Amino acid sequence: MSTTPVSPTLEDLNNITALRHHLHHFPELSGSEHNTSHTIRQFVKRYQPTEVVADLGETGIAVMFAGAGAPGPTLLFRAELDALPIKETNVLPYTSSSPGIGHKCGHDGHMAILMGLASLLHSQPLAAGKAILLFQPAEETGAGARKVLQEERFKDLKPDYVFALHNLPGVPLHQVLVREHTFAAASVGLKVSLWGKESHAAEPDKGLNPGEGMSELIQTLNALVKDQRSFQSLTLLTVVHARLGEVAFGTNPGFATVMATLRAFEQQDLNKLKQLALHTVEAIAEKYGLKHSHEFVEEFPATVNAPEAVEVIIAAAKDLNLDIQQVEQPMRWSEDFGHITNTYTGALFCLGSGLNHPELHHANYDFPDELIPTGSSLLYRIAQRLTKS
């Protein structure tokens, strides 16, 4: 196989970079990516895809590019449509125009990388097989991949391999980070409600204030992960929100809410932590005579990489003379691509976005445009390796 680097043309890169800036300027939250989806559908037409399947999981799009005609595998490459509820502090020509919403995770850049891949699949079709570019909604809430997978129209696509990348600040620009098996942690949000009985603040004895129970619940939840020997690998619980009644000096509150994020490198550990947390809620509610309820939200399974998919990523990165780093521990953050790798053979990997680049989910983050040709070329080389005749 030739190792001559393949990259989108300068004209394509200029247009795709402008697209990235447009997407950054008009971000949309998870599940509301209607304009973003429309923009992607209109832009990709210039690359004459074989087929486009729209409205997957409400706003998702699958764009197909057939190879030269020889039989071969079907490959899927995913990018995300959604932005975050974070106010941008950058002053840019394309700063977010949506108050309190910003592309603070780089999904605008990931979409641009996939569009660069589309340009290459158009100008230099694969020798065999087929490539699917999935622009997926609602990654940030963990709902998007699950919804797409449930669509019968998506099930009909039957990819043989699935791939996705994520930019990663704090890592040298263009460096490729890979890991077999668990690449990103599993996580879930826990919402707990406690109910006592309201009364006048002058007559607390006539009510049932859940404040003590709430306080003990927070401390006990935090203690569940202090002894890591109880788990196979790193397991975390972070209390992210707590609320006691309303702001009213004349009222003895009758309700409380506690919210926490549970996280683990191993799915079994997360399942164990969920059960421990629920037992804790039940015990404390009983101790203080409180009614209670709970809800698990935004669940992300661990993203587990197939070794054979990781081998292809490494080989493709070597073809392009990119620096490769094998990471020892999974990423602590979660990715709903785990739903997809639980169903199909594939892998998630990272591209370094610079040692001193602002961190993901920070108000001053902006995706580095220099990664667009790198990401596009690497995904295309992965596709070439899996469809070579």
Legacy VTK file of the C-alpha trace (Angstrom):
# vtk DataFile Version 3.0
C-alpha trace
ASCII
DATASET POLYDATA
POINTS 389 float
0.000 0.000 0.000
1.234 3.470 -0.874
2.055 5.612 2.147
1.857 8.906 0.259
-0.084 11.236 2.566
-3.579 12.070 1.306
-5.237 15.275 2.441
-8.190 17.404 1.350
-7.339 20.054 -1.236
-6.575 23.570 -0.073
-9.888 24.752 -1.511
-11.779 22.034 0.348
-9.906 22.783 3.567
-10.713 26.477 3.313
-14.405 25.726 2.755
-14.501 23.139 5.538
-12.747 25.467 7.970
-15.336 28.126 7.146
-18.014 25.509 7.820
-16.433 24.781 11.211
-16.511 28.470 12.094
-20.166 28.695 11.012
-21.087 25.714 13.195
-19.186 27.273 16.097
-21.044 30.563 15.604
-24.443 28.840 15.693
-24.210 26.058 18.325
-27.205 23.981 19.362
-27.821 21.849 22.443
-28.342 18.095 22.538
-31.577 17.076 20.855
-32.086 20.505 19.282
-29.500 20.320 16.491
-31.998 21.045 13.684
-30.121 23.920 12.022
-26.791 22.146 12.468
-28.238 19.043 10.811
-29.629 21.104 7.924
-26.265 22.834 7.427
-24.450 19.479 7.265
-26.959 18.056 4.785
-26.630 21.043 2.491
-22.824 21.224 2.660
-22.194 17.526 2.004
-24.133 17.634 -1.276
-21.036 19.028 -3.023
-19.318 15.684 -2.458
-22.097 13.738 -4.188
-22.670 10.983 -1.639
-24.221 7.728 -2.773
-27.061 8.043 -0.270
-28.128 10.184 2.673
-30.328 8.908 5.501
-31.661 11.811 7.570
-33.536 12.246 10.848
-31.823 9.387 12.659
-32.522 9.815 16.367
-34.388 13.000 15.334
-31.522 15.071 13.891
-28.818 12.555 12.960
-27.557 12.005 9.421
-25.845 9.009 7.799
-23.976 9.887 4.600
-22.900 6.967 2.409
-20.024 6.758 -0.059
-19.765 3.577 -2.119
-16.362 2.245 -3.124
-15.232 1.501 -6.675
-17.522 -1.498 -6.891
-15.592 -4.409 -5.451
-17.210 -6.158 -2.458
-15.791 -5.200 0.892
-16.606 -4.144 4.442
-18.932 -1.350 5.476
-17.129 1.189 7.641
-18.745 3.788 9.877
-17.087 7.005 11.075
-18.928 9.139 13.639
-18.929 12.818 14.603
-21.227 14.661 17.015
-23.693 17.475 16.259
-24.310 18.968 19.706
-22.809 21.800 21.740
-22.790 22.459 25.506
-24.711 24.807 27.850
-21.537 26.823 28.496
-21.144 30.557 27.854
-18.179 31.304 25.612
-15.573 33.814 26.802
-13.500 33.828 23.596
-13.529 36.890 21.358
-13.425 35.439 17.844
-14.801 36.409 14.442
-17.069 33.379 14.880
-17.786 33.537 18.643
-21.007 31.786 19.649
-24.072 33.875 18.879
-26.261 31.759 21.184
-26.281 33.044 24.794
-25.046 30.414 27.219
-24.321 27.821 24.503
-20.944 26.982 22.976
-18.980 24.320 21.134
-16.737 23.762 24.140
-15.924 20.126 23.364
-14.862 20.469 19.743
-17.794 18.751 18.091
-17.735 21.491 15.448
-14.183 20.354 14.639
-15.160 16.695 14.616
-17.900 17.467 12.088
-15.351 19.351 9.982
-12.984 16.357 10.079
-15.765 14.082 8.844
-16.531 16.573 6.080
-12.842 16.450 5.102
-13.195 12.687 4.930
-16.232 13.162 2.665
-14.120 15.270 0.298
-11.529 12.497 0.066
-14.100 9.745 -0.439
-15.534 11.825 -3.295
-12.239 12.651 -5.018
-10.584 9.275 -4.373
-13.250 6.578 -3.863
-12.310 3.517 -1.866
-11.245 0.439 -3.821
-14.021 -1.638 -2.269
-16.756 -1.653 0.317
-18.618 1.375 1.597
-18.083 4.216 4.081
-20.806 5.713 6.248
-20.301 9.109 7.873
-22.610 9.388 10.877
-23.327 12.878 12.195
-24.856 11.895 15.539
-27.064 13.985 17.830
-27.035 14.336 21.612
-23.663 12.853 22.537
-23.319 15.094 25.578
-26.406 13.637 27.258
-25.677 10.024 26.332
-29.017 9.761 24.511
-27.987 10.235 20.887
-26.148 7.020 20.091
-28.813 4.915 21.802
-31.580 6.582 19.766
-29.701 6.122 16.502
-29.034 2.455 17.242
-32.739 1.862 17.827
-33.651 3.140 14.362
-34.526 0.357 11.922
-33.068 2.449 9.076
-29.756 2.494 10.889
-29.841 -1.220 11.665
-30.168 -1.829 7.917
-26.730 -0.215 7.362
-24.934 -3.042 9.228
-21.416 -1.605 9.602
-18.568 -4.094 9.936
-16.297 -1.592 11.706
-17.009 1.661 13.559
-14.566 4.447 14.409
-14.637 7.837 16.120
-12.040 10.311 17.301
-11.978 13.023 19.948
-9.580 15.929 20.258
-7.720 16.086 23.554
-6.066 19.199 25.018
-2.924 18.741 27.113
-1.503 16.366 24.503
0.963 17.361 21.750
-0.793 18.615 18.623
-1.559 15.764 16.159
-0.419 13.006 18.540
-2.594 9.883 18.293
-3.696 8.272 21.576
-4.882 4.666 21.472
-5.790 1.929 23.909
-7.198 -1.559 23.547
-10.235 -2.619 25.567
-11.661 0.133 27.837
-10.818 3.555 26.395
-13.331 5.826 28.185
-15.122 5.401 31.499
-18.704 4.388 32.094
-20.811 6.936 33.950
-24.345 7.766 35.018
-26.117 10.589 36.810
-28.111 9.869 39.974
-30.960 12.128 41.111
-32.281 11.547 44.640
-35.357 13.261 46.097
-36.127 13.259 49.812
-39.462 14.343 51.281
-40.283 15.229 54.866
-42.952 17.743 55.889
-42.959 21.525 55.652
-43.874 23.710 58.609
-43.422 27.260 59.816
-39.812 28.002 60.691
-41.060 29.007 64.160
-42.535 25.530 64.621
-39.931 23.058 63.329
-41.313 20.415 65.668
-44.501 20.324 63.567
-42.580 19.470 60.403
-39.901 17.064 59.216
-36.842 18.811 57.829
-34.832 16.509 55.505
-31.681 18.609 55.937
-29.912 16.220 58.303
-30.708 13.273 56.066
-29.477 15.197 53.015
-26.234 16.082 54.789
-25.608 12.488 55.867
-26.478 11.226 52.397
-23.856 13.465 50.802
-21.170 12.341 53.235
-22.076 8.657 52.956
-22.182 8.728 49.157
-18.729 10.311 49.077
-17.419 7.608 51.414
-18.536 4.783 49.091
-15.475 5.194 46.862
-12.841 6.101 49.453
-11.650 2.506 49.665
-10.815 1.652 46.051
-10.026 -1.933 47.079
-13.770 -2.562 46.879
-13.581 -2.175 43.099
-11.661 -3.731 40.222
-10.422 -0.397 38.872
-10.836 3.361 39.321
-14.346 4.184 40.528
-15.560 7.690 41.362
-18.613 9.394 42.823
-18.946 13.170 42.625
-21.827 15.024 44.284
-22.633 17.731 41.748
-25.712 19.409 43.213
-27.732 19.616 46.428
-30.816 21.628 47.291
-32.799 21.981 50.513
-36.262 23.506 50.225
-36.887 26.998 48.898
-35.158 30.230 49.846
-37.618 31.308 52.560
-36.576 32.246 56.089
-40.087 31.651 57.381
-40.338 28.043 56.179
-38.991 24.816 57.646
-38.264 22.908 54.381
-39.969 19.649 53.501
-37.946 18.423 50.543
-34.351 18.010 49.426
-32.530 16.958 46.276
-29.072 15.431 45.890
-27.453 14.771 42.502
-24.247 12.833 41.863
-22.219 11.489 38.979
-21.081 7.876 39.289
-18.105 6.866 37.146
-15.954 3.760 36.653
-13.463 2.286 34.231
-15.209 -1.086 34.457
-18.932 -1.535 33.847
-19.154 -4.072 36.686
-17.779 -1.478 39.094
-20.354 1.066 37.956
-23.144 -1.465 38.435
-21.847 -2.214 41.942
-21.602 1.483 42.815
-25.164 2.069 41.621
-26.426 -0.628 43.972
-24.374 0.689 46.906
-25.714 4.194 46.292
-29.317 3.002 46.240
-28.868 1.012 49.450
-27.416 4.164 51.031
-30.409 6.243 49.957
-32.860 3.685 51.324
-31.043 3.337 54.654
-30.788 7.070 55.294
-34.373 7.745 54.234
-35.550 5.065 56.672
-33.307 6.408 59.444
-34.827 9.898 59.218
-38.379 8.849 58.354
-38.248 10.395 54.886
-39.967 9.367 51.687
-37.592 9.044 48.763
-37.271 8.412 45.042
-34.379 8.116 42.644
-33.683 8.343 38.926
-30.641 7.391 36.852
-30.025 9.729 33.892
-27.473 10.320 31.142
-26.029 6.823 31.260
-22.833 6.200 29.289
-21.488 2.651 29.011
-17.732 2.149 29.008
-16.295 2.625 25.535
-14.515 -0.655 24.818
-12.111 -0.800 21.877
-11.654 -3.963 19.837
-7.924 -4.828 19.569
-8.166 -5.438 15.804
-9.665 -1.956 15.292
-6.907 -0.366 17.364
-4.296 -2.177 15.256
-5.732 -0.573 12.121
-5.624 2.901 13.708
-1.967 2.403 14.668
-1.033 1.174 11.185
-2.813 4.100 9.546
-1.137 6.605 11.884
2.259 5.101 11.062
1.482 5.495 7.359
1.075 9.216 7.977
4.157 9.444 10.218
2.053 10.579 13.173
3.309 10.229 16.726
1.447 7.426 18.522
0.997 7.072 22.269
-0.421 4.000 23.997
-2.296 5.268 27.064
-2.035 3.199 30.233
-5.353 4.178 31.829
-8.765 4.797 30.252
-10.007 8.362 29.926
-11.987 9.468 32.970
-14.587 11.200 30.832
-17.370 9.241 29.165
-18.489 8.954 25.557
-21.760 7.603 24.218
-19.795 5.988 21.390
-19.645 3.167 23.942
-23.213 2.287 22.931
-21.944 1.801 19.380
-18.819 -0.206 20.264
-21.040 -2.403 22.447
-22.914 -3.310 19.271
-20.275 -3.238 16.531
-16.527 -3.905 16.262
-14.628 -0.634 16.490
-12.619 1.876 18.455
-12.471 5.421 19.754
-9.148 7.271 19.774
-7.863 10.763 20.507
-5.929 13.393 18.594
-3.859 15.795 20.643
-5.012 19.403 20.354
-1.939 20.972 21.964
-0.069 20.863 25.255
-1.224 24.327 26.309
-4.623 24.304 24.653
-7.620 25.237 26.868
-9.288 22.167 28.345
-12.495 20.573 27.121
-15.700 22.078 28.554
-13.895 25.296 29.533
-15.413 28.621 28.526
-12.336 29.662 26.524
-11.926 26.416 24.571
-11.930 26.504 20.754
-11.123 23.611 18.420
-7.735 23.979 16.641
-8.304 24.108 12.876
-4.880 22.500 12.292
-6.419 19.174 13.308
-8.921 19.094 10.440
-6.560 17.780 7.724
-4.838 15.451 10.194
-8.086 13.874 11.329
-9.525 13.621 7.822
-6.380 12.016 6.414
-6.128 9.538 9.287
-9.750 8.413 8.956
-9.307 8.047 5.208
-6.166 5.962 5.685
-8.058 3.736 8.132
-10.714 3.261 5.460
-8.093 2.500 2.814
-6.436 -0.138 4.956
-9.699 -1.949 5.637
-10.862 -1.882 2.013
-7.632 -2.463 0.113
-7.993 -4.932 -2.736
LINES 1 390
389 0 1 2 3 4 5 6 7 8 9 10 11 12 13 14 15 16 17 18 19 20 21 22 23 24 25 26 27 28 29 30 31 32 33 34 35 36 37 38 39 40 41 42 43 44 45 46 47 48 49 50 51 52 53 54 55 56 57 58 59 60 61 62 63 64 65 66 67 68 69 70 71 72 73 74 75 76 77 78 79 80 81 82 83 84 85 86 87 88 89 90 91 92 93 94 95 96 97 98 99 100 101 102 103 104 105 106 107 108 109 110 111 112 113 114 115 116 117 118 119 120 121 122 123 124 125 126 127 128 129 130 131 132 133 134 135 136 137 138 139 140 141 142 143 144 145 146 147 148 149 150 151 152 153 154 155 156 157 158 159 160 161 162 163 164 165 166 167 168 169 170 171 172 173 174 175 176 177 178 179 180 181 182 183 184 185 186 187 188 189 190 191 192 193 194 195 196 197 198 199 200 201 202 203 204 205 206 207 208 209 210 211 212 213 214 215 216 217 218 219 220 221 222 223 224 225 226 227 228 229 230 231 232 233 234 235 236 237 238 239 240 241 242 243 244 245 246 247 248 249 250 251 252 253 254 255 256 257 258 259 260 261 262 263 264 265 266 267 268 269 270 271 272 273 274 275 276 277 278 279 280 281 282 283 284 285 286 287 288 289 290 291 292 293 294 295 296 297 298 299 300 301 302 303 304 305 306 307 308 309 310 311 312 313 314 315 316 317 318 319 320 321 322 323 324 325 326 327 328 329 330 331 332 333 334 335 336 337 338 339 340 341 342 343 344 345 346 347 348 349 350 351 352 353 354 355 356 357 358 359 360 361 362 363 364 365 366 367 368 369 370 371 372 373 374 375 376 377 378 379 380 381 382 383 384 385 386 387 388
